[in-house]
């Protein structure tokens, strides 16, 4: 699996591994790979502000009951009695994500409107917690070619591969799109890493 491969070949902390959602295709890589060309648009998307935000973010599955109560208190339209029920039962983040309509009823949420409101908010939490993935809105095929090239460049500079590799080989039908994505992510001088092998 890709995560094991990255951890095996790359030294560092697990938080250095970034999950990317490239138009529905999940890809994993290291921050150092994305920062290989520091002046690129791709590198700036994963700036120190991004890293600071991600490292401070606690996964919802890891929430304790106080985190769940704090989240419930921020929601509009949730009665205090519902918040108290969650607090009294010490519902954790993992338990919260597992709740459906029947589970909410078991916690004393009787009003249908409140049930649907909570289900909608829980769904939003699930979507925001997808392993803290970052959306990249480009062709998965083209982005994967770029990412593979960056990985090989990184491994070459680290001495993990002995010979310099060639430029990415791109299908003729994707060449125009690839060039457009490349120019977008690596404008001007930042594209030099893709111009010479």
N, C-alpha and C positions, 0 to 999 in steps of 0.2 A: 504494500500500500504506500501511497505517496508520502504520507506523514512519517512513516517509519523510515523511508528512504531519505527524507530530508534530515531527520534527526540523526541517522546513521552517518551521513556524509558531512553534516554541519555541526560544528561545535557551538554551544550556546544554550540559552535558556528556552524552555518551551514557549514562552511569550514572544520569542523572536520569530516564531512561525506565524505567518499571516494567512488567513483564509480569504480567498478572493472568490466572489460570485461574478463570473464573467458571462453576463446574459444567460444565467441559469446553469452554466457549467462551473462546478467548484474546482478551484485550483489552490494549491498550497505552495508557499515559498517562504524564504526568510527575508526579513527587513533589509539585511545587508545586500541581498541580491537586488532588491528594488532601489537601493541607494547606490548601486555601482556607478551610475552616471548621475552625480549629484545635481547637475544643472538641468536635468530633464524634468518634464511635467510629471512623469510617473513618480520620480523621487520626491518631488514637492508635495504630491498627494499624500505621501506617507512621511510628512515632516515630523519634527520633534513634538509639535502640538498633538498630532495624531497619536504618536507613541505614548505621550503623557496621558492622553484621554483613555487609550486602550489599557494601559497598565493600571490605571486607577479604577477601571470599571470592573465591578464584581459580577460574575455570571449569575443569572437569576436562579439557576439550579443550586447555587451556593448560598442564597439568601437564608438568613435565619428568620424566625418569626417576627423580630423587630423590624427587619427590612420589609417584610410583607405588610405589616401594619403601617409603616411609614408610606409605602406605595399606596395602600388603600386610602389613607388620609389625604393624599394628593388628588384623588379622583373626585370629580363632581358627581353628586347624586347618590353616593353610597351612604346609607344610614349609619349612624354611630353604632346602632345595635349589631349590624353586620360586622363592622370593624371589631367590635368587642368580642363577638363570637370567634372570629379568626384569631384574635389575641389570646382568648381563654384556651383555645385548642392548640395554640402555638404552631400554626400552619407555616411550614417552611416554603421556600421558593420551589423546590422540587414537587412538593405536594400541591402547591397552587397551580403549577403548570399541568398537573394531571387531572384537575377538576373539570367536570362537565356539568351539565344542567342538574343532573340527579345529585351529584356531589355537593353542589351549591345549596340544593334543597336540604340535604342532610345537615348543613351548617346553619339552617334556619332562614335562608334567603327565600322568602315566600313570594314576593312580588315578581311577576314575569318580567316587567321592565328592568328591574334591578338584576335579575338573572341574565338577561340578554346584554345588559350594559357590562356586567362583569365578564361574561364570556367574550365579548368584543375586546375588552381591555386585556384579558389574558391572552387572546390571540395576537394582539399587538405586541405583547411582551415576548411571546414565542418567536415572532418574526424578528424582533430586534435583538434577540439573544442567540441567533443562529451562529454560535461559535464566534461571535463578533466578526462576522464576515463583512468584507468591503465590496460594494458593487462597482464593477468595471463595465461600462456600457460600450463595448467594442466586440468585434467578431471573435468568438472563442478560438477559432482556428488561427487567426492572425496573432491574437494576444499570446497564445501558447507558443507560437514560433518565436516571438519576441522574448518571452519568459525563458524558454529553453536556451536561447542564445545568451541571455544574461547569466543564467546558471552556469553554462559552460565557461564563460568569461571569468566568473567568480572562481570556479574550481581551478582554472588555469592560473589565475593570480595567486591562489592559495597553494599551488603546487600539487593539487590532487590529480590533475591530468597533465601529462608530460608535453603533449604537442598542442599547438594552437589549432583550433578547429576552424572550419570555413564558415562562410555566411549561411544563414538559414536558406533552405531550399523551399520555395513557395510554389504551390500549384499555379499554373498559368491563369486559371479562372479566378484566383484570389489575389493575384499580383497587384492590381490597382487598389483594391481595398487594403491590402497589407501596407503598401506605400503610404496610403492616407493615414492609417492608424500609426505607423511609424513616425510620420511627420508631426502628427498631433502630440504623441507622447515624448518625442525626442526632437524638438525644434532646433534649428540652427546647428551650432557646434556640438550639441549633445548627441546628434545622430552619428558622429564619427565612429562610435563603437560598432555601428552596423555597416560601415562603408569599407572597412578593410578587414581582411582575415588574417 
